[in-house]
Amino acid sequence: MTSALNGDGVEELLNRLDELLGSDTTSLHLAIAPQDGEAIAWLHRHGNVRQSEPDGEGITHVDVDLAGPEMGRFEKKFPLIVQDALTEFVDAAE
């Protein structure tokens, strides 16, 4: 039990909030082809999609935050999309 009056449990509450909002969130920019619409729908259901816009070539650019477990699930379900994003990131860094 947490009490705002006497401070009981506040430290535990703050620790729990840190766990829930913690640093295990991954922010991604993904370029998703039209045939991978299922991936876009999945991201909207399981992630925090900050932006989703198609370009003139039909590619949808998605900025999304995924919690650790959801990132793992997305990577397992759509490995080629994640691989393409990592390749693009590495190429941009060089």
Order of alpha helices (4+ residues) and beta strands (2+ residues): alpha-beta-alpha-beta-beta-alpha-alpha
